[in-house]
Amino acid sequence: MARDYMLRIRLNSQELEKLKAEAQRRELSMSEVVRDYIKRMPKPKKAPQNMTETMTETSSTQG
């Protein structure tokens, strides 16, 4: 899979050390560790396309 986007984040020293340690433990790059965590995230819910869908979703969750 092509990787067309780059994410630049700021970490404090503790966060960086945790990421480095996890990457070393798993014998992966830090980028691979982050990508693996992203893959494990739940899929986002689809946003409603219109007001009818919004109202239907609201009424179904309220019982």
C-alpha positions as CSV (number, residue, x, y, z in Angstrom):
1,M,0.0,0.0,0.0
2,A,1.4,3.4,-1.0
3,R,1.9,5.8,1.8
4,D,1.1,9.3,0.6
5,Y,0.8,11.2,3.9
6,M,3.2,12.1,6.6
7,L,2.2,12.8,10.2
8,R,4.4,15.0,12.4
9,I,3.7,14.9,16.1
10,R,5.2,16.2,19.2
11,L,6.1,13.9,22.1
12,N,7.5,14.5,25.5
13,S,10.6,12.5,26.5
14,Q,8.5,9.9,28.3
15,E,6.2,9.3,25.3
16,L,9.2,9.0,23.0
17,E,11.0,6.5,25.3
18,K,7.8,4.4,25.5
19,L,7.5,4.4,21.7
20,K,11.1,3.6,21.2
21,A,11.0,0.8,23.8
22,E,7.8,-0.7,22.2
23,A,9.4,-0.5,18.7
24,Q,12.6,-2.2,19.9
25,R,10.7,-4.9,21.8
26,R,8.7,-5.7,18.7
27,E,11.6,-5.3,16.4
28,L,9.7,-2.7,14.4
29,S,10.3,0.9,13.4
30,M,8.5,3.6,15.4
31,S,6.3,4.3,12.4
32,E,5.3,0.7,12.1
33,V,4.3,0.7,15.8
34,V,2.1,3.8,15.3
35,R,0.6,2.3,12.1
36,D,-0.2,-0.9,14.0
37,Y,-2.0,1.0,16.7
38,I,-4.0,2.9,14.1
39,K,-5.0,-0.4,12.4
40,R,-6.4,-1.6,15.8
41,M,-8.6,1.5,16.3
42,P,-12.3,1.0,15.8
43,K,-13.7,2.1,12.5
44,P,-15.3,5.6,12.7
45,K,-19.1,5.7,12.5
46,K,-20.5,6.9,9.2
47,A,-21.7,10.5,9.4
48,P,-25.4,11.0,8.5
49,Q,-25.9,12.2,5.0
50,N,-29.0,14.3,5.7
51,M,-31.4,15.4,8.4
52,T,-33.7,12.3,8.1
53,E,-30.8,10.0,8.9
54,T,-29.9,12.2,11.9
55,M,-33.5,12.1,13.2
56,T,-33.7,8.3,12.6
57,E,-30.4,7.7,14.5
58,T,-31.5,9.9,17.3
59,S,-34.9,8.2,17.8
60,S,-33.4,4.7,17.6
61,T,-30.9,5.5,20.3
62,Q,-33.5,7.0,22.7
63,G,-35.6,3.9,22.9
